[in-house]
Amino acid sequence: MSLDDDALLECAGVAADQLTDVLGLVAGSDITELDVTLGSTRLSLRRAPSTAATRAAANSQTSKVSPELEPATLAIASPLVGIFRPSVSTGDHVDSGQQIGAIEALGMPTSVDAPRSGTVQELLVHDGSPVEYGEPLLILRRNLPAD
């Protein structure tokens, strides 16, 4: 442990290698917000939802998972607390990256985009309804290739 590690541990209650491990785990995921409390140490990490969506899309493109192993449906969750304004309806086809709605928080809309293409199977939250962070907004069904 170096002098800087000792100072970080004493000041923040977390060692540099522990912080590096946590940041590495978060960087490889689609997590947009994380709050961790251990004893008297509180660690809060936040990044823009669009950054997480871009990173998740890049990870899914580089992964070697075949389409047959992907789940047939996907619940798209709210990236923040606010009022949901959908821009799609049940049965609509959406492309990867297409806006499916917006969350209004403090008068500012934040776009919610589809992480993959598919068909809107079910809207779980109606226009103008309040939503919590992580609350499922709609179910997106993956379009199966024609045989």
Legacy VTK file of the C-alpha trace (Angstrom):
# vtk DataFile Version 3.0
C-alpha trace
ASCII
DATASET POLYDATA
POINTS 147 float
0.000 0.000 0.000
1.462 3.379 -1.007
1.269 6.688 0.824
-1.610 7.768 -1.463
-3.469 4.538 -0.645
-3.055 5.234 3.091
-4.374 8.787 2.663
-7.380 7.601 0.624
-8.167 4.871 3.148
-7.869 7.293 6.078
-9.850 10.089 4.393
-12.532 8.138 2.507
-12.599 4.815 4.332
-11.871 2.868 1.157
-8.570 1.654 -0.289
-7.561 2.549 -3.842
-7.677 -1.091 -4.994
-11.196 -1.482 -3.555
-12.332 1.674 -5.347
-10.743 0.458 -8.587
-12.582 -2.875 -8.263
-15.959 -1.159 -7.735
-15.408 1.234 -10.654
-14.403 -1.691 -12.875
-17.579 -3.595 -12.026
-19.768 -0.566 -12.697
-17.954 0.297 -15.944
-18.748 -3.149 -17.354
-22.470 -2.841 -16.639
-25.480 -0.724 -17.563
-25.740 0.689 -14.032
-26.459 4.430 -14.112
-26.539 5.041 -10.372
-25.067 3.215 -7.394
-25.062 4.104 -3.695
-23.069 1.889 -1.338
-22.707 2.412 2.412
-20.230 0.399 4.464
-19.940 1.551 8.047
-19.310 5.283 7.972
-18.231 5.297 4.297
-20.781 6.210 1.635
-19.888 5.882 -2.038
-22.209 7.395 -4.692
-21.592 6.840 -8.394
-23.707 8.361 -11.158
-23.389 8.584 -14.918
-25.687 9.778 -17.675
-28.195 7.125 -18.827
-27.154 7.659 -22.438
-23.552 6.734 -21.552
-24.733 3.528 -19.927
-27.000 2.674 -22.859
-24.167 3.258 -25.339
-21.799 1.129 -23.273
-24.414 -1.637 -22.878
-25.058 -1.583 -26.642
-21.327 -1.811 -27.332
-20.979 -4.701 -24.880
-23.900 -6.550 -26.475
-22.421 -6.075 -29.959
-19.050 -7.451 -28.887
-20.448 -10.387 -26.939
-20.638 -13.774 -28.591
-24.158 -14.568 -27.337
-26.296 -15.958 -30.113
-29.752 -14.444 -30.677
-31.330 -17.752 -29.672
-29.925 -17.330 -26.134
-31.249 -13.776 -25.689
-34.521 -13.519 -23.797
-37.609 -13.135 -25.998
-38.828 -10.141 -23.988
-37.127 -7.256 -22.234
-38.545 -4.879 -19.635
-37.248 -1.354 -20.270
-36.794 0.418 -16.929
-36.963 4.091 -16.013
-33.518 5.726 -15.824
-34.746 8.250 -13.216
-37.667 9.483 -11.134
-40.234 11.651 -12.913
-43.322 11.634 -15.125
-43.365 9.173 -18.043
-44.446 10.351 -21.493
-44.453 7.389 -23.921
-43.954 8.009 -27.637
-44.903 4.458 -28.671
-47.990 2.279 -28.327
-48.614 -1.429 -27.881
-47.848 -3.217 -31.147
-45.422 -0.563 -32.458
-42.128 -1.749 -33.953
-39.066 0.081 -32.616
-35.464 0.070 -33.773
-32.446 -0.104 -31.494
-31.719 3.409 -30.195
-35.161 4.753 -31.134
-36.830 6.988 -28.553
-39.688 5.164 -26.836
-40.610 8.014 -24.525
-39.306 10.585 -22.087
-39.152 11.076 -18.340
-39.918 14.616 -17.203
-38.055 15.600 -14.043
-37.879 19.190 -12.816
-39.429 20.322 -16.108
-36.649 18.752 -18.196
-37.392 15.729 -20.407
-34.863 12.899 -20.560
-35.128 10.562 -23.534
-35.663 6.839 -22.974
-34.352 4.813 -25.913
-34.876 1.209 -26.946
-31.755 -0.879 -26.235
-32.625 -3.224 -29.114
-35.185 -3.549 -31.874
-38.478 -5.279 -31.293
-42.202 -4.821 -30.862
-43.843 -3.106 -27.913
-45.694 -5.975 -26.240
-47.178 -4.003 -23.362
-47.054 -0.461 -21.964
-46.799 -0.847 -18.191
-46.961 2.892 -17.389
-49.499 5.223 -18.955
-48.871 8.757 -20.201
-48.472 11.254 -17.358
-47.934 8.655 -14.652
-45.159 9.125 -12.069
-42.343 6.566 -12.168
-39.512 5.580 -9.848
-35.919 4.820 -10.797
-35.704 1.275 -12.182
-39.474 0.874 -12.557
-40.381 -1.116 -15.699
-41.986 1.172 -18.307
-42.806 -1.291 -21.064
-42.160 -4.800 -22.325
-40.293 -5.080 -25.628
-40.608 -8.392 -27.516
-37.655 -9.399 -29.690
-38.652 -9.982 -33.309
-37.817 -13.527 -34.274
-36.237 -14.070 -37.679
-38.479 -15.695 -40.284
-37.672 -19.347 -41.012
LINES 1 148
147 0 1 2 3 4 5 6 7 8 9 10 11 12 13 14 15 16 17 18 19 20 21 22 23 24 25 26 27 28 29 30 31 32 33 34 35 36 37 38 39 40 41 42 43 44 45 46 47 48 49 50 51 52 53 54 55 56 57 58 59 60 61 62 63 64 65 66 67 68 69 70 71 72 73 74 75 76 77 78 79 80 81 82 83 84 85 86 87 88 89 90 91 92 93 94 95 96 97 98 99 100 101 102 103 104 105 106 107 108 109 110 111 112 113 114 115 116 117 118 119 120 121 122 123 124 125 126 127 128 129 130 131 132 133 134 135 136 137 138 139 140 141 142 143 144 145 146
